[in-house]
């Protein structure tokens, strides 16, 4: 049973909706704390007003295997982002604003449609800046029979206070851990204090849902799944991140060490980002995770992108 059903039947989901919506009046939904009145249509760093914006939705088979199962993960791609990553592979959505405004009724319909299509979960991609809109749509969707687990698939720049509103709502947290160095995070993603904020968010997520639980059929039910994208030239700070997860979270944390990096968007503006990672860099990251004592490393790594470093 999805976590939010208990909240709904107890009447407490409505309280969470109201608490989240109140954050929009002087926006403090995410660590940016822009302070604009999004209820009045103003926009801050996320460039999203009162309504959420969606780029696309549908069954997705390219996610981690415990999310995909046999019938796919029901992804909803929200437009815009509270990060400014130079190398974003979905930059047309996150940075260029590809998408359209949706009402709470339309967003609820998307969730229900994905359930009808047999998806194992509702995978909310880039949800950080639209938590209030998600909650008010969720309330409507539950009234119409939604019961799938919710996946909170974020860049990891999440405010603990907002995450606490989501306690008992989200079943599976899937945040990024992008950087272990504040200066690099500021340079590559245009944000302040990423490592500190990110680690506090991961702790809160794990407190709420614990380690990832997977059914006998191989489908994720509840828990924390962490993504870490390996960047060229050690920019992601893998050693610090895997040591944090092992020592401060759990050695049983499910971690996807990702090899998918390729220069996209404005990556070539930074010489250190101007190439794919080498196979040596990827396997070094895996070794660091294993040395840190992490025992659940995702094995679905696309071999074809692990090409030799040809940068000379």
Order of alpha helices (4+ residues) and beta strands (2+ residues): alpha-alpha-beta-alpha-beta-alpha-beta-alpha-beta-alpha-beta-alpha-beta-alpha-alpha-beta-beta-alpha-beta-alpha-beta
